[in-house]
Amino acid sequence: LADRIMDRIGQGVVFIANATSDKLFLVAKSKTDVHAGNLVKEAALIAGGSGGGRPDFAQAGAKDVSKLQAILDHVRGQLS
């Protein structure tokens, strides 16, 4: 999904957060100077999770679904 979105926008950062009843899954893809691995790692830490990856693609998981809005707020802050 992140690849398809990036193909459509061409340049930038794609951040996807998927929440189930008990888990968060985070994915980031970057075609900028934003390091996707660092972005995902910081976001996952907010919800007690872990993850990371390459500068251009990364993924993470966490268990505190209640922190989803805090994660999205953090990512927006990092990208603005």
Beta strands, then each sheet from edge to edge (+ up, - down):
strand 1: 13-19
strand 2: 24-30
strand 3: 50-53
strand 4: 57-62
sheet 1: 1+ 2- 4+ 3-
end
